[in-house]
Amino acid sequence: MELAWFKSSHSGNEGTACVEIAWHRSSHSGNEGANCVEVAETPGVVHVRDSKDKNGPQLTFEPAAWQAFVQFAATTEA
């Protein structure tokens, strides 16, 4: 899995007080990237976004809620 690192817009130009986040796409997404989400985990929050709209809205979840969703999705047929 390849991680894409992004520097926070709140970081200074000198590189001080930087926060970086790594987004990754599900291995189940396929090569075309259709119907994909990307996920970035940080301490205390899981960020989720549409892989086709990287600058669009993001959802945030508590890690326990995200884990419960992932477990449910893994055991549910489409």
N, CA, C, O and CB atoms as a CASP TS submission, in Angstrom:
PFRMAT TS
TARGET T0000
AUTHOR 0000-0000-0000
METHOD Language model
MODEL 1
PARENT N/A
ATOM      1  N   MET     1       0.847  -1.172   0.000  1.00  0.00           N
ATOM      2  CA  MET     1       0.000   0.000   0.000  1.00  0.00           C
ATOM      3  C   MET     1       0.895   1.238   0.000  1.00  0.00           C
ATOM      4  O   MET     1       1.824   1.335   0.802  1.00  0.00           O
ATOM      5  CB  MET     1      -0.965  -0.004   1.222  1.00  0.00           C
ATOM      6  N   GLU     2       0.619   2.172  -0.889  1.00  0.00           N
ATOM      7  CA  GLU     2       1.383   3.410  -0.973  1.00  0.00           C
ATOM      8  C   GLU     2       0.681   4.505  -0.195  1.00  0.00           C
ATOM      9  O   GLU     2      -0.516   4.726  -0.376  1.00  0.00           O
ATOM     10  CB  GLU     2       1.582   3.832  -2.435  1.00  0.00           C
ATOM     11  N   LEU     3       1.414   5.195   0.670  1.00  0.00           N
ATOM     12  CA  LEU     3       0.843   6.275   1.453  1.00  0.00           C
ATOM     13  C   LEU     3       1.171   7.609   0.792  1.00  0.00           C
ATOM     14  O   LEU     3       2.291   7.816   0.324  1.00  0.00           O
ATOM     15  CB  LEU     3       1.367   6.237   2.907  1.00  0.00           C
ATOM     16  N   ALA     4       0.219   8.492   0.754  1.00  0.00           N
ATOM     17  CA  ALA     4       0.427   9.841   0.215  1.00  0.00           C
ATOM     18  C   ALA     4       0.437  10.803   1.390  1.00  0.00           C
ATOM     19  O   ALA     4      -0.571  10.951   2.080  1.00  0.00           O
ATOM     20  CB  ALA     4      -0.686  10.233  -0.834  1.00  0.00           C
ATOM     21  N   TRP     5       1.571  11.459   1.623  1.00  0.00           N
ATOM     22  CA  TRP     5       1.716  12.371   2.762  1.00  0.00           C
ATOM     23  C   TRP     5       1.391  13.792   2.348  1.00  0.00           C
ATOM     24  O   TRP     5       1.799  14.242   1.277  1.00  0.00           O
ATOM     25  CB  TRP     5       3.136  12.302   3.340  1.00  0.00           C
ATOM     26  N   PHE     6       0.658  14.499   3.193  1.00  0.00           N
ATOM     27  CA  PHE     6       0.285  15.879   2.943  1.00  0.00           C
ATOM     28  C   PHE     6       0.600  16.715   4.167  1.00  0.00           C
ATOM     29  O   PHE     6       0.296  16.318   5.291  1.00  0.00           O
ATOM     30  CB  PHE     6      -1.204  15.991   2.576  1.00  0.00           C
ATOM     31  N   LYS     7       1.209  17.871   3.952  1.00  0.00           N
ATOM     32  CA  LYS     7       1.523  18.784   5.046  1.00  0.00           C
ATOM     33  C   LYS     7       0.284  19.611   5.371  1.00  0.00           C
ATOM     34  O   LYS     7      -0.420  20.065   4.469  1.00  0.00           O
ATOM     35  CB  LYS     7       2.727  19.704   4.681  1.00  0.00           C
ATOM     36  N   SER     8       0.028  19.801   6.630  1.00  0.00           N
ATOM     37  CA  SER     8      -1.129  20.568   7.065  1.00  0.00           C
ATOM     38  C   SER     8      -1.041  22.007   6.578  1.00  0.00           C
ATOM     39  O   SER     8       0.043  22.587   6.528  1.00  0.00           O
ATOM     40  CB  SER     8      -1.251  20.533   8.585  1.00  0.00           C
ATOM     41  N   SER     9      -2.177  22.576   6.223  1.00  0.00           N
ATOM     42  CA  SER     9      -2.226  23.987   5.819  1.00  0.00           C
ATOM     43  C   SER     9      -1.962  24.906   7.003  1.00  0.00           C
ATOM     44  O   SER     9      -1.750  26.103   6.812  1.00  0.00           O
ATOM     45  CB  SER     9      -3.587  24.319   5.194  1.00  0.00           C
ATOM     46  N   HIS    10      -1.969  24.372   8.220  1.00  0.00           N
ATOM     47  CA  HIS    10      -1.704  25.163   9.423  1.00  0.00           C
ATOM     48  C   HIS    10      -0.222  25.219   9.761  1.00  0.00           C
ATOM     49  O   HIS    10       0.166  25.884  10.722  1.00  0.00           O
ATOM     50  CB  HIS    10      -2.472  24.595  10.597  1.00  0.00           C
ATOM     51  N   SER    11       0.612  24.530   8.985  1.00  0.00           N
ATOM     52  CA  SER    11       2.052  24.538   9.230  1.00  0.00           C
ATOM     53  C   SER    11       2.661  25.837   8.728  1.00  0.00           C
ATOM     54  O   SER    11       2.186  26.422   7.755  1.00  0.00           O
ATOM     55  CB  SER    11       2.728  23.332   8.553  1.00  0.00           C
ATOM     56  N   GLY    12       3.701  26.277   9.390  1.00  0.00           N
ATOM     57  CA  GLY    12       4.399  27.486   8.964  1.00  0.00           C
ATOM     58  C   GLY    12       5.260  27.239   7.737  1.00  0.00           C
ATOM     59  O   GLY    12       5.540  26.090   7.395  1.00  0.00           O
ATOM     60  N   ASN    13       5.684  28.310   7.071  1.00  0.00           N
ATOM     61  CA  ASN    13       6.518  28.190   5.877  1.00  0.00           C
ATOM     62  C   ASN    13       7.903  27.646   6.193  1.00  0.00           C
ATOM     63  O   ASN    13       8.552  27.064   5.323  1.00  0.00           O
ATOM     64  CB  ASN    13       6.644  29.534   5.197  1.00  0.00           C
ATOM     65  N   GLU    14       8.361  27.825   7.417  1.00  0.00           N
ATOM     66  CA  GLU    14       9.687  27.355   7.806  1.00  0.00           C
ATOM     67  C   GLU    14       9.692  25.868   8.140  1.00  0.00           C
ATOM     68  O   GLU    14      10.752  25.307   8.417  1.00  0.00           O
ATOM     69  CB  GLU    14      10.192  28.149   8.994  1.00  0.00           C
ATOM     70  N   GLY    15       8.553  25.231   8.119  1.00  0.00           N
ATOM     71  CA  GLY    15       8.483  23.817   8.443  1.00  0.00           C
ATOM     72  C   GLY    15       8.319  23.536   9.924  1.00  0.00           C
ATOM     73  O   GLY    15       8.393  22.383  10.350  1.00  0.00           O
ATOM     74  N   THR    16       8.098  24.574  10.710  1.00  0.00           N
ATOM     75  CA  THR    16       7.908  24.370  12.140  1.00  0.00           C
ATOM     76  C   THR    16       6.450  24.039  12.425  1.00  0.00           C
ATOM     77  O   THR    16       5.558  24.410  11.662  1.00  0.00           O
ATOM     78  CB  THR    16       8.346  25.616  12.933  1.00  0.00           C
ATOM     79  N   ALA    17       6.223  23.358  13.500  1.00  0.00           N
ATOM     80  CA  ALA    17       4.872  22.995  13.942  1.00  0.00           C
ATOM     81  C   ALA    17       4.082  22.310  12.835  1.00  0.00           C
ATOM     82  O   ALA    17       2.906  22.605  12.625  1.00  0.00           O
ATOM     83  CB  ALA    17       4.120  24.234  14.421  1.00  0.00           C
ATOM     84  N   CYS    18       4.740  21.394  12.129  1.00  0.00           N
ATOM     85  CA  CYS    18       4.092  20.700  11.006  1.00  0.00           C
ATOM     86  C   CYS    18       3.276  19.498  11.474  1.00  0.00           C
ATOM     87  O   CYS    18       3.609  18.822  12.448  1.00  0.00           O
ATOM     88  CB  CYS    18       5.140  20.245   9.991  1.00  0.00           C
ATOM     89  N   VAL    19       2.226  19.271  10.758  1.00  0.00           N
ATOM     90  CA  VAL    19       1.436  18.067  10.937  1.00  0.00           C
ATOM     91  C   VAL    19       1.277  17.468   9.552  1.00  0.00           C
ATOM     92  O   VAL    19       0.859  18.151   8.617  1.00  0.00           O
ATOM     93  CB  VAL    19       0.039  18.361  11.623  1.00  0.00           C
ATOM     94  N   GLU    20       1.611  16.191   9.421  1.00  0.00           N
ATOM     95  CA  GLU    20       1.432  15.516   8.149  1.00  0.00           C
ATOM     96  C   GLU    20       0.466  14.366   8.350  1.00  0.00           C
ATOM     97  O   GLU    20       0.377  13.786   9.432  1.00  0.00           O
ATOM     98  CB  GLU    20       2.785  15.018   7.578  1.00  0.00           C
ATOM     99  N   ILE    21      -0.251  14.050   7.294  1.00  0.00           N
ATOM    100  CA  ILE    21      -1.233  12.980   7.363  1.00  0.00           C
ATOM    101  C   ILE    21      -1.064  12.107   6.128  1.00  0.00           C
ATOM    102  O   ILE    21      -0.833  12.616   5.032  1.00  0.00           O
ATOM    103  CB  ILE    21      -2.686  13.544   7.464  1.00  0.00           C
ATOM    104  N   ALA    22      -1.177  10.818   6.298  1.00  0.00           N
ATOM    105  CA  ALA    22      -1.018   9.874   5.185  1.00  0.00           C
ATOM    106  C   ALA    22      -2.376   9.269   4.846  1.00  0.00           C
ATOM    107  O   ALA    22      -3.029   8.664   5.695  1.00  0.00           O
ATOM    108  CB  ALA    22       0.012   8.753   5.540  1.00  0.00           C
ATOM    109  N   TRP    23      -2.787   9.440   3.601  1.00  0.00           N
ATOM    110  CA  TRP    23      -4.032   8.864   3.114  1.00  0.00           C
ATOM    111  C   TRP    23      -3.707   7.550   2.420  1.00  0.00           C
ATOM    112  O   TRP    23      -2.683   7.441   1.746  1.00  0.00           O
ATOM    113  CB  TRP    23      -4.775   9.842   2.151  1.00  0.00           C
ATOM    114  N   HIS    24      -4.561   6.562   2.577  1.00  0.00           N
ATOM    115  CA  HIS    24      -4.399   5.326   1.823  1.00  0.00           C
ATOM    116  C   HIS    24      -5.757   4.841   1.346  1.00  0.00           C
ATOM    117  O   HIS    24      -6.782   5.049   1.995  1.00  0.00           O
ATOM    118  CB  HIS    24      -3.705   4.244   2.677  1.00  0.00           C
ATOM    119  N   ARG    25      -5.733   4.187   0.188  1.00  0.00           N
ATOM    120  CA  ARG    25      -6.949   3.681  -0.431  1.00  0.00           C
ATOM    121  C   ARG    25      -7.077   2.189  -0.137  1.00  0.00           C
ATOM    122  O   ARG    25      -6.077   1.482  -0.018  1.00  0.00           O
ATOM    123  CB  ARG    25      -6.946   3.946  -1.961  1.00  0.00           C
ATOM    124  N   SER    26      -8.291   1.729  -0.024  1.00  0.00           N
ATOM    125  CA  SER    26      -8.555   0.324   0.236  1.00  0.00           C
ATOM    126  C   SER    26      -7.952  -0.555  -0.856  1.00  0.00           C
ATOM    127  O   SER    26      -7.975  -0.198  -2.034  1.00  0.00           O
ATOM    128  CB  SER    26     -10.057   0.078   0.345  1.00  0.00           C
ATOM    129  N   SER    27      -7.417  -1.695  -0.461  1.00  0.00           N
ATOM    130  CA  SER    27      -6.897  -2.655  -1.443  1.00  0.00           C
ATOM    131  C   SER    27      -8.029  -3.284  -2.247  1.00  0.00           C
ATOM    132  O   SER    27      -7.771  -3.928  -3.264  1.00  0.00           O
ATOM    133  CB  SER    27      -6.080  -3.752  -0.742  1.00  0.00           C
ATOM    134  N   HIS    28      -9.270  -3.112  -1.817  1.00  0.00           N
ATOM    135  CA  HIS    28     -10.429  -3.645  -2.536  1.00  0.00           C
ATOM    136  C   HIS    28     -10.967  -2.671  -3.583  1.00  0.00           C
ATOM    137  O   HIS    28     -11.976  -2.956  -4.227  1.00  0.00           O
ATOM    138  CB  HIS    28     -11.530  -3.994  -1.553  1.00  0.00           C
ATOM    139  N   SER    29     -10.309  -1.533  -3.757  1.00  0.00           N
ATOM    140  CA  SER    29     -10.826  -0.491  -4.636  1.00  0.00           C
ATOM    141  C   SER    29     -10.625  -0.784  -6.112  1.00  0.00           C
ATOM    142  O   SER    29     -11.376  -0.268  -6.941  1.00  0.00           O
ATOM    143  CB  SER    29     -10.183   0.806  -4.303  1.00  0.00           C
ATOM    144  N   GLY    30      -9.646  -1.589  -6.465  1.00  0.00           N
ATOM    145  CA  GLY    30      -9.363  -1.842  -7.867  1.00  0.00           C
ATOM    146  C   GLY    30      -8.500  -0.739  -8.463  1.00  0.00           C
ATOM    147  O   GLY    30      -8.269   0.292  -7.830  1.00  0.00           O
ATOM    148  N   ASN    31      -8.034  -0.960  -9.667  1.00  0.00           N
ATOM    149  CA  ASN    31      -7.112  -0.019 -10.306  1.00  0.00           C
ATOM    150  C   ASN    31      -7.781   1.225 -10.867  1.00  0.00           C
ATOM    151  O   ASN    31      -7.154   2.281 -10.955  1.00  0.00           O
ATOM    152  CB  ASN    31      -6.381  -0.708 -11.401  1.00  0.00           C
ATOM    153  N   GLU    32      -9.042   1.110 -11.246  1.00  0.00           N
ATOM    154  CA  GLU    32      -9.690   2.280 -11.862  1.00  0.00           C
ATOM    155  C   GLU    32     -10.039   3.367 -10.871  1.00  0.00           C
ATOM    156  O   GLU    32     -10.251   4.509 -11.276  1.00  0.00           O
ATOM    157  CB  GLU    32     -10.936   1.857 -12.575  1.00  0.00           C
ATOM    158  N   GLY    33     -10.106   3.064  -9.612  1.00  0.00           N
ATOM    159  CA  GLY    33     -10.376   4.059  -8.589  1.00  0.00           C
ATOM    160  C   GLY    33     -11.837   4.444  -8.461  1.00  0.00           C
ATOM    161  O   GLY    33     -12.154   5.417  -7.778  1.00  0.00           O
ATOM    162  N   ALA    34     -12.735   3.707  -9.097  1.00  0.00           N
ATOM    163  CA  ALA    34     -14.159   4.025  -9.001  1.00  0.00           C
ATOM    164  C   ALA    34     -14.701   3.604  -7.641  1.00  0.00           C
ATOM    165  O   ALA    34     -14.306   2.569  -7.102  1.00  0.00           O
ATOM    166  CB  ALA    34     -14.950   3.335 -10.131  1.00  0.00           C
ATOM    167  N   ASN    35     -15.597   4.400  -7.092  1.00  0.00           N
ATOM    168  CA  ASN    35     -16.261   4.091  -5.824  1.00  0.00           C
ATOM    169  C   ASN    35     -15.273   3.832  -4.687  1.00  0.00           C
ATOM    170  O   ASN    35     -15.435   2.886  -3.916  1.00  0.00           O
ATOM    171  CB  ASN    35     -17.160   2.885  -5.996  1.00  0.00           C
ATOM    172  N   CYS    36     -14.263   4.670  -4.594  1.00  0.00           N
ATOM    173  CA  CYS    36     -13.226   4.468  -3.579  1.00  0.00           C
ATOM    174  C   CYS    36     -13.288   5.531  -2.490  1.00  0.00           C
ATOM    175  O   CYS    36     -13.715   6.664  -2.710  1.00  0.00           O
ATOM    176  CB  CYS    36     -11.848   4.474  -4.227  1.00  0.00           C
ATOM    177  N   VAL    37     -12.854   5.126  -1.334  1.00  0.00           N
ATOM    178  CA  VAL    37     -12.614   6.076  -0.255  1.00  0.00           C
ATOM    179  C   VAL    37     -11.162   5.945   0.157  1.00  0.00           C
ATOM    180  O   VAL    37     -10.547   4.892  -0.012  1.00  0.00           O
ATOM    181  CB  VAL    37     -13.572   5.829   0.957  1.00  0.00           C
ATOM    182  N   GLU    38     -10.623   7.019   0.697  1.00  0.00           N
ATOM    183  CA  GLU    38      -9.293   7.014   1.268  1.00  0.00           C
ATOM    184  C   GLU    38      -9.430   7.287   2.752  1.00  0.00           C
ATOM    185  O   GLU    38     -10.327   8.013   3.183  1.00  0.00           O
ATOM    186  CB  GLU    38      -8.368   8.057   0.579  1.00  0.00           C
ATOM    187  N   VAL    39      -8.539   6.704   3.523  1.00  0.00           N
ATOM    188  CA  VAL    39      -8.594   6.797   4.973  1.00  0.00           C
ATOM    189  C   VAL    39      -7.251   7.276   5.497  1.00  0.00           C
ATOM    190  O   VAL    39      -6.202   6.863   5.002  1.00  0.00           O
ATOM    191  CB  VAL    39      -8.975   5.437   5.601  1.00  0.00           C
ATOM    192  N   ALA    40      -7.283   8.141   6.490  1.00  0.00           N
ATOM    193  CA  ALA    40      -6.076   8.584   7.188  1.00  0.00           C
ATOM    194  C   ALA    40      -6.360   8.492   8.675  1.00  0.00           C
ATOM    195  O   ALA    40      -7.308   9.092   9.182  1.00  0.00           O
ATOM    196  CB  ALA    40      -5.659  10.045   6.772  1.00  0.00           C
ATOM    197  N   GLU    41      -5.520   7.731   9.367  1.00  0.00           N
ATOM    198  CA  GLU    41      -5.706   7.549  10.810  1.00  0.00           C
ATOM    199  C   GLU    41      -4.736   8.442  11.570  1.00  0.00           C
ATOM    200  O   GLU    41      -3.537   8.461  11.289  1.00  0.00           O
ATOM    201  CB  GLU    41      -5.506   6.066  11.212  1.00  0.00           C
ATOM    202  N   THR    42      -5.264   9.171  12.525  1.00  0.00           N
ATOM    203  CA  THR    42      -4.461   9.997  13.416  1.00  0.00           C
ATOM    204  C   THR    42      -4.854   9.633  14.846  1.00  0.00           C
ATOM    205  O   THR    42      -5.893   9.006  15.051  1.00  0.00           O
ATOM    206  CB  THR    42      -4.670  11.536  13.131  1.00  0.00           C
ATOM    207  N   PRO    43      -4.071  10.001  15.812  1.00  0.00           N
ATOM    208  CA  PRO    43      -4.460   9.680  17.191  1.00  0.00           C
ATOM    209  C   PRO    43      -5.823  10.294  17.534  1.00  0.00           C
ATOM    210  O   PRO    43      -5.980  11.515  17.525  1.00  0.00           O
ATOM    211  CB  PRO    43      -3.385  10.184  18.183  1.00  0.00           C
ATOM    212  N   GLY    44      -6.778   9.459  17.828  1.00  0.00           N
ATOM    213  CA  GLY    44      -8.084   9.934  18.259  1.00  0.00           C
ATOM    214  C   GLY    44      -9.099  10.176  17.173  1.00  0.00           C
ATOM    215  O   GLY    44     -10.280  10.343  17.476  1.00  0.00           O
ATOM    216  N   VAL    45      -8.679  10.202  15.884  1.00  0.00           N
ATOM    217  CA  VAL    45      -9.624  10.493  14.797  1.00  0.00           C
ATOM    218  C   VAL    45      -9.232   9.710  13.544  1.00  0.00           C
ATOM    219  O   VAL    45      -8.050   9.581  13.224  1.00  0.00           O
ATOM    220  CB  VAL    45      -9.664  12.019  14.492  1.00  0.00           C
ATOM    221  N   VAL    46     -10.238   9.191  12.841  1.00  0.00           N
ATOM    222  CA  VAL    46     -10.037   8.572  11.538  1.00  0.00           C
ATOM    223  C   VAL    46     -10.728   9.470  10.520  1.00  0.00           C
ATOM    224  O   VAL    46     -11.918   9.757  10.648  1.00  0.00           O
ATOM    225  CB  VAL    46     -10.597   7.091  11.492  1.00  0.00           C
ATOM    226  N   HIS    47      -9.981   9.913   9.508  1.00  0.00           N
ATOM    227  CA  HIS    47     -10.504  10.782   8.455  1.00  0.00           C
ATOM    228  C   HIS    47     -10.833   9.929   7.233  1.00  0.00           C
ATOM    229  O   HIS    47     -10.086   9.009   6.900  1.00  0.00           O
ATOM    230  CB  HIS    47      -9.480  11.907   8.090  1.00  0.00           C
ATOM    231  N   VAL    48     -11.946  10.227   6.563  1.00  0.00           N
ATOM    232  CA  VAL    48     -12.372   9.485   5.382  1.00  0.00           C
ATOM    233  C   VAL    48     -12.770  10.508   4.320  1.00  0.00           C
ATOM    234  O   VAL    48     -13.454  11.489   4.610  1.00  0.00           O
ATOM    235  CB  VAL    48     -13.561   8.501   5.712  1.00  0.00           C
ATOM    236  N   ARG    49     -12.325  10.257   3.071  1.00  0.00           N
ATOM    237  CA  ARG    49     -12.683  11.156   1.960  1.00  0.00           C
ATOM    238  C   ARG    49     -12.871  10.353   0.685  1.00  0.00           C
ATOM    239  O   ARG    49     -12.450   9.199   0.598  1.00  0.00           O
ATOM    240  CB  ARG    49     -11.598  12.245   1.752  1.00  0.00           C
ATOM    241  N   ASP    50     -13.501  10.966  -0.295  1.00  0.00           N
ATOM    242  CA  ASP    50     -13.698  10.394  -1.625  1.00  0.00           C
ATOM    243  C   ASP    50     -12.380  10.503  -2.381  1.00  0.00           C
ATOM    244  O   ASP    50     -11.824  11.594  -2.496  1.00  0.00           O
ATOM    245  CB  ASP    50     -14.859  11.120  -2.399  1.00  0.00           C
ATOM    246  N   SER    51     -11.877   9.391  -2.895  1.00  0.00           N
ATOM    247  CA  SER    51     -10.589   9.414  -3.577  1.00  0.00           C
ATOM    248  C   SER    51     -10.624  10.222  -4.869  1.00  0.00           C
ATOM    249  O   SER    51      -9.575  10.652  -5.349  1.00  0.00           O
ATOM    250  CB  SER    51     -10.141   8.007  -3.871  1.00  0.00           C
ATOM    251  N   LYS    52     -11.805  10.436  -5.443  1.00  0.00           N
ATOM    252  CA  LYS    52     -11.918  11.215  -6.680  1.00  0.00           C
ATOM    253  C   LYS    52     -12.067  12.711  -6.413  1.00  0.00           C
ATOM    254  O   LYS    52     -12.002  13.511  -7.346  1.00  0.00           O
ATOM    255  CB  LYS    52     -13.102  10.723  -7.497  1.00  0.00           C
ATOM    256  N   ASP    53     -12.266  13.097  -5.159  1.00  0.00           N
ATOM    257  CA  ASP    53     -12.444  14.502  -4.792  1.00  0.00           C
ATOM    258  C   ASP    53     -11.594  14.793  -3.554  1.00  0.00           C
ATOM    259  O   ASP    53     -12.117  15.019  -2.463  1.00  0.00           O
ATOM    260  CB  ASP    53     -13.956  14.833  -4.527  1.00  0.00           C
ATOM    261  N   LYS    54     -10.286  14.782  -3.746  1.00  0.00           N
ATOM    262  CA  LYS    54      -9.352  14.900  -2.626  1.00  0.00           C
ATOM    263  C   LYS    54      -9.482  16.212  -1.858  1.00  0.00           C
ATOM    264  O   LYS    54      -9.119  16.266  -0.683  1.00  0.00           O
ATOM    265  CB  LYS    54      -7.948  14.760  -3.129  1.00  0.00           C
ATOM    266  N   ASN    55      -9.987  17.262  -2.485  1.00  0.00           N
ATOM    267  CA  ASN    55     -10.166  18.540  -1.810  1.00  0.00           C
ATOM    268  C   ASN    55     -11.594  18.748  -1.318  1.00  0.00           C
ATOM    269  O   ASN    55     -11.931  19.810  -0.795  1.00  0.00           O
ATOM    270  CB  ASN    55      -9.781  19.664  -2.734  1.00  0.00           C
ATOM    271  N   GLY    56     -12.420  17.736  -1.487  1.00  0.00           N
ATOM    272  CA  GLY    56     -13.818  17.836  -1.079  1.00  0.00           C
ATOM    273  C   GLY    56     -13.989  17.579   0.405  1.00  0.00           C
ATOM    274  O   GLY    56     -13.015  17.556   1.157  1.00  0.00           O
ATOM    275  N   PRO    57     -15.222  17.388   0.819  1.00  0.00           N
ATOM    276  CA  PRO    57     -15.506  17.192   2.247  1.00  0.00           C
ATOM    277  C   PRO    57     -14.905  15.896   2.782  1.00  0.00           C
ATOM    278  O   PRO    57     -14.652  14.951   2.035  1.00  0.00           O
ATOM    279  CB  PRO    57     -17.010  17.193   2.486  1.00  0.00           C
ATOM    280  N   GLN    58     -14.689  15.880   4.067  1.00  0.00           N
ATOM    281  CA  GLN    58     -14.162  14.707   4.752  1.00  0.00           C
ATOM    282  C   GLN    58     -15.082  14.362   5.917  1.00  0.00           C
ATOM    283  O   GLN    58     -15.703  15.235   6.523  1.00  0.00           O
ATOM    284  CB  GLN    58     -12.707  14.953   5.246  1.00  0.00           C
ATOM    285  N   LEU    59     -15.151  13.101   6.207  1.00  0.00           N
ATOM    286  CA  LEU    59     -15.856  12.634   7.396  1.00  0.00           C
ATOM    287  C   LEU    59     -14.811  12.290   8.441  1.00  0.00           C
ATOM    288  O   LEU    59     -13.697  11.896   8.097  1.00  0.00           O
ATOM    289  CB  LEU    59     -16.775  11.402   7.081  1.00  0.00           C
ATOM    290  N   THR    60     -15.155  12.433   9.709  1.00  0.00           N
ATOM    291  CA  THR    60     -14.262  12.022  10.786  1.00  0.00           C
ATOM    292  C   THR    60     -15.027  11.114  11.738  1.00  0.00           C
ATOM    293  O   THR    60     -16.211  11.312  12.013  1.00  0.00           O
ATOM    294  CB  THR    60     -13.682  13.256  11.538  1.00  0.00           C
ATOM    295  N   PHE    61     -14.309  10.113  12.230  1.00  0.00           N
ATOM    296  CA  PHE    61     -14.890   9.122  13.124  1.00  0.00           C
ATOM    297  C   PHE    61     -13.962   8.891  14.301  1.00  0.00           C
ATOM    298  O   PHE    61     -12.746   9.037  14.175  1.00  0.00           O
ATOM    299  CB  PHE    61     -15.162   7.803  12.382  1.00  0.00           C
ATOM    300  N   GLU    62     -14.523   8.534  15.433  1.00  0.00           N
ATOM    301  CA  GLU    62     -13.717   8.043  16.539  1.00  0.00           C
ATOM    302  C   GLU    62     -13.197   6.673  16.102  1.00  0.00           C
ATOM    303  O   GLU    62     -13.902   5.945  15.404  1.00  0.00           O
ATOM    304  CB  GLU    62     -14.548   7.963  17.898  1.00  0.00           C
ATOM    305  N   PRO    63     -11.977   6.312  16.500  1.00  0.00           N
ATOM    306  CA  PRO    63     -11.415   5.033  16.063  1.00  0.00           C
ATOM    307  C   PRO    63     -12.310   3.821  16.355  1.00  0.00           C
ATOM    308  O   PRO    63     -12.401   2.921  15.520  1.00  0.00           O
ATOM    309  CB  PRO    63     -10.085   4.829  16.722  1.00  0.00           C
ATOM    310  N   ALA    64     -12.964   3.775  17.502  1.00  0.00           N
ATOM    311  CA  ALA    64     -13.828   2.632  17.838  1.00  0.00           C
ATOM    312  C   ALA    64     -15.023   2.551  16.879  1.00  0.00           C
ATOM    313  O   ALA    64     -15.421   1.457  16.479  1.00  0.00           O
ATOM    314  CB  ALA    64     -14.327   2.743  19.302  1.00  0.00           C
ATOM    315  N   ALA    65     -15.588   3.691  16.516  1.00  0.00           N
ATOM    316  CA  ALA    65     -16.722   3.700  15.586  1.00  0.00           C
ATOM    317  C   ALA    65     -16.279   3.244  14.198  1.00  0.00           C
ATOM    318  O   ALA    65     -16.992   2.492  13.534  1.00  0.00           O
ATOM    319  CB  ALA    65     -17.350   5.109  15.509  1.00  0.00           C
ATOM    320  N   TRP    66     -15.104   3.697  13.758  1.00  0.00           N
ATOM    321  CA  TRP    66     -14.588   3.295  12.443  1.00  0.00           C
ATOM    322  C   TRP    66     -14.311   1.789  12.433  1.00  0.00           C
ATOM    323  O   TRP    66     -14.655   1.101  11.471  1.00  0.00           O
ATOM    324  CB  TRP    66     -13.293   4.089  12.089  1.00  0.00           C
ATOM    325  N   GLN    67     -13.698   1.283  13.486  1.00  0.00           N
ATOM    326  CA  GLN    67     -13.395  -0.144  13.571  1.00  0.00           C
ATOM    327  C   GLN    67     -14.678  -0.967  13.538  1.00  0.00           C
ATOM    328  O   GLN    67     -14.723  -2.010  12.886  1.00  0.00           O
ATOM    329  CB  GLN    67     -12.598  -0.451  14.850  1.00  0.00           C
ATOM    330  N   ALA    68     -15.714  -0.517  14.227  1.00  0.00           N
ATOM    331  CA  ALA    68     -16.997  -1.223  14.207  1.00  0.00           C
ATOM    332  C   ALA    68     -17.579  -1.241  12.798  1.00  0.00           C
ATOM    333  O   ALA    68     -18.114  -2.262  12.366  1.00  0.00           O
ATOM    334  CB  ALA    68     -17.992  -0.568  15.184  1.00  0.00           C
ATOM    335  N   PHE    69     -17.481  -0.128  12.078  1.00  0.00           N
ATOM    336  CA  PHE    69     -17.973  -0.072  10.701  1.00  0.00           C
ATOM    337  C   PHE    69     -17.194  -1.032   9.812  1.00  0.00           C
ATOM    338  O   PHE    69     -17.791  -1.779   9.036  1.00  0.00           O
ATOM    339  CB  PHE    69     -17.873   1.357  10.150  1.00  0.00           C
ATOM    340  N   VAL    70     -15.873  -1.021   9.916  1.00  0.00           N
ATOM    341  CA  VAL    70     -15.038  -1.894   9.085  1.00  0.00           C
ATOM    342  C   VAL    70     -15.367  -3.356   9.350  1.00  0.00           C
ATOM    343  O   VAL    70     -15.467  -4.146   8.411  1.00  0.00           O
ATOM    344  CB  VAL    70     -13.543  -1.630   9.348  1.00  0.00           C
ATOM    345  N   GLN    71     -15.536  -3.724  10.606  1.00  0.00           N
ATOM    346  CA  GLN    71     -15.888  -5.110  10.944  1.00  0.00           C
ATOM    347  C   GLN    71     -17.254  -5.476  10.381  1.00  0.00           C
ATOM    348  O   GLN    71     -17.433  -6.575   9.855  1.00  0.00           O
ATOM    349  CB  GLN    71     -15.876  -5.315  12.468  1.00  0.00           C
ATOM    350  N   PHE    72     -18.219  -4.568  10.486  1.00  0.00           N
ATOM    351  CA  PHE    72     -19.557  -4.811   9.935  1.00  0.00           C
ATOM    352  C   PHE    72     -19.487  -4.974   8.415  1.00  0.00           C
ATOM    353  O   PHE    72     -20.078  -5.899   7.858  1.00  0.00           O
ATOM    354  CB  PHE    72     -20.518  -3.653  10.306  1.00  0.00           C
ATOM    355  N   ALA    73     -18.761  -4.072   7.749  1.00  0.00           N
ATOM    356  CA  ALA    73     -18.659  -4.116   6.288  1.00  0.00           C
ATOM    357  C   ALA    73     -17.976  -5.403   5.816  1.00  0.00           C
ATOM    358  O   ALA    73     -18.333  -5.949   4.772  1.00  0.00           O
ATOM    359  CB  ALA    73     -17.888  -2.892   5.773  1.00  0.00           C
ATOM    360  N   ALA    74     -17.003  -5.881   6.578  1.00  0.00           N
ATOM    361  CA  ALA    74     -16.276  -7.081   6.191  1.00  0.00           C
ATOM    362  C   ALA    74     -17.136  -8.344   6.294  1.00  0.00           C
ATOM    363  O   ALA    74     -16.850  -9.346   5.639  1.00  0.00           O
ATOM    364  CB  ALA    74     -15.043  -7.230   7.052  1.00  0.00           C
ATOM    365  N   THR    75     -18.173  -8.294   7.104  1.00  0.00           N
ATOM    366  CA  THR    75     -19.004  -9.487   7.313  1.00  0.00           C
ATOM    367  C   THR    75     -20.354  -9.391   6.624  1.00  0.00           C
ATOM    368  O   THR    75     -21.189 -10.284   6.769  1.00  0.00           O
ATOM    369  CB  THR    75     -19.214  -9.718   8.788  1.00  0.00           C
ATOM    370  N   THR    76     -20.575  -8.319   5.876  1.00  0.00           N
ATOM    371  CA  THR    76     -21.867  -8.098   5.219  1.00  0.00           C
ATOM    372  C   THR    76     -21.708  -8.256   3.709  1.00  0.00           C
ATOM    373  O   THR    76     -20.761  -7.729   3.124  1.00  0.00           O
ATOM    374  CB  THR    76     -22.432  -6.690   5.565  1.00  0.00           C
ATOM    375  N   GLU    77     -22.631  -8.980   3.077  1.00  0.00           N
ATOM    376  CA  GLU    77     -22.587  -9.139   1.629  1.00  0.00           C
ATOM    377  C   GLU    77     -23.153  -7.904   0.952  1.00  0.00           C
ATOM    378  O   GLU    77     -24.071  -7.262   1.463  1.00  0.00           O
ATOM    379  CB  GLU    77     -23.361 -10.393   1.194  1.00  0.00           C
ATOM    380  N   ALA    78     -22.594  -7.583  -0.202  1.00  0.00           N
ATOM    381  CA  ALA    78     -23.047  -6.405  -0.965  1.00  0.00           C
ATOM    382  C   ALA    78     -24.377  -6.659  -1.613  1.00  0.00           C
ATOM    383  O   ALA    78     -24.910  -5.782  -2.293  1.00  0.00           O
ATOM    384  CB  ALA    78     -22.027  -6.017  -2.027  1.00  0.00           C
TER
END
